[in-house]
């Protein structure tokens, strides 16, 4: 029973990391950022690379103030 639970946790983590990496890669490429860097960082851990990308690369807090 323990092996099945560990496999489920591993598969869930893999899906989260791969989907995060794909989002960062595609979005960074679309907006002209270093997309390989963000894609690889997205594979390492979650959710910090996404938060750093949105806050520092995309600078979302500044784009709302300009309007």
C-alpha positions in Angstrom: 0.0 0.0 0.0 2.8 2.4 0.8 4.4 1.9 -2.6 1.2 2.9 -4.4 0.9 6.0 -2.4 4.5 7.0 -3.1 3.9 6.4 -6.8 0.8 8.6 -6.7 2.8 11.4 -5.0 5.6 11.1 -7.5 3.3 11.2 -10.5 1.4 14.2 -9.0 4.7 16.1 -8.4 5.9 15.3 -11.9 2.7 16.6 -13.5 2.9 19.8 -11.4 6.5 20.5 -12.3 6.1 19.7 -16.0 3.0 21.9 -16.4 4.7 24.7 -14.5 7.8 24.4 -16.7 5.7 24.4 -19.9 3.8 27.5 -18.8 7.0 29.4 -17.9 8.7 28.3 -21.2 5.8 29.4 -23.4 5.0 32.6 -21.6 8.6 33.7 -21.4 9.1 33.0 -25.1 6.0 35.0 -25.9 7.1 38.0 -23.9 10.8 38.0 -25.0 12.4 36.7 -21.9 15.1 34.0 -21.5 12.7 31.1 -22.0 15.2 28.3 -21.6 16.2 29.5 -18.2 12.6 29.9 -17.0 11.7 26.5 -18.4 14.5 24.7 -16.6 13.9 26.6 -13.4 10.3 25.5 -13.6 11.4 21.8 -13.5 13.4 22.2 -10.3 10.8 23.3 -7.8 7.3 24.7 -7.4 5.8 27.4 -7.0 8.7 29.8 -6.4 9.9 30.0 -10.1 6.4 31.0 -11.2 6.2 33.6 -8.5 9.6 35.0 -9.3 8.8 35.1 -13.0 5.5 36.9 -12.5 7.0 39.4 -10.0 10.4 40.1 -11.4 10.5 39.2 -15.1 6.9 40.3 -16.0 6.7 43.0 -13.3 3.0 42.6 -12.9 2.7 45.2 -10.1 4.1 47.9 -12.4 1.9 47.2 -15.4 -1.2 47.8 -13.3 0.1 51.2 -12.1 0.8 52.5 -15.6 -2.9 52.2 -16.6 
